[in-house]
Amino acid sequence: MTAFNAIRFDIENEIARLVLNRPDQRNALDLTMRGEIELALRELRAQGGAKALVITGAGGAFCAGGDLRALSESRRPAMANRERIRRLHLWFSELLGLEMPVVAVVDGPAFGAGFNMALAADFILATPRALMCAVFIRIGLVPDLGGLHLLPRILGLQRAKELIFSGRVLGPEEAWKLGIVHEIVPQGDPLAAGMAFAERFRHASTDAIGMAKTILNQSFNLDRHALAEMEAYAQAVVMETPYHHAAVAKFLDRKPLDFVWDSFSSPQRKGGDDA
């Protein structure tokens, strides 16, 4: 497995872990970290065997966004800046389209591009000290790293405009009420909570989840007929998987299925409970 400096990446018990690891800079995205995330995602796809991916940050921060100090020290022509942002989407598209559940565990600030990276996950778990902000407008920028695509789809257009135009900070309770955060987890060991949540997917069909996710990610852009064709194709494929055959056999034999969401214990709590 590749050696990394700005991130930590490994796979344990079929769950991949990607930890942003520049705690002195609150895990701000510099060029090294971006390149290493791209390598890790490529390695994850090539290696196979993982059932889910957990993303978090080290040192009490998820990600403070882009590294403004590095940006200010190396001014570029406008077209070079345009290309730099376009290159972000090479790995961000890989993350967004990853055909497995992705769980972001937000502890501390997730600002700017860090907020958008969390939004790319299928589930966001947040600690009581999590803070989220589409901060771009406060420094005279527009959202990048998919924020203009993701926020309206998660919140609706009007609420997305409000968060982007105001640049205000969301705490975990409000983010949970808005539907951004799936659950609020205890402060103690956020990564362990994320791993426990993700491990339930070890019992699920990664093929079925992956194909459903790919179609869902396009569901706002395609009409009903196109989606019906994608549905028919996906269903024909997963009906021939060993997982489906085994599940049908268990069902017909009146045996418990491997994946029943409510049967898995989890340390997570809903928003509004005590930490």
Secondary structure, DSSP 4 states (H G I P E B T S, - for coil): ----SSEEEEEETTEEEEEE--GGGTT-B-HHHHHHHHHHHHHHHHH---SEEEEEESTT-SB--B-HHHHHHS---HHHHHHHHHHHHHHHHHHHT-SS-EEEEE-SEEETHHHHHHHTSSEEEE-TT-EEE-GGGGGT----TTHHHHHHHHH-HHHHHHHHHH-PEEPHHHHHHHTS-SEE--SS-HHHHHHHHHHGGGGS-HHHHHHHHHHHTTTTTS-HHHHHHHHHHHHHHHTTSHHHHHHHHHHHTTPPPS--GGGS--S-B-TTS--
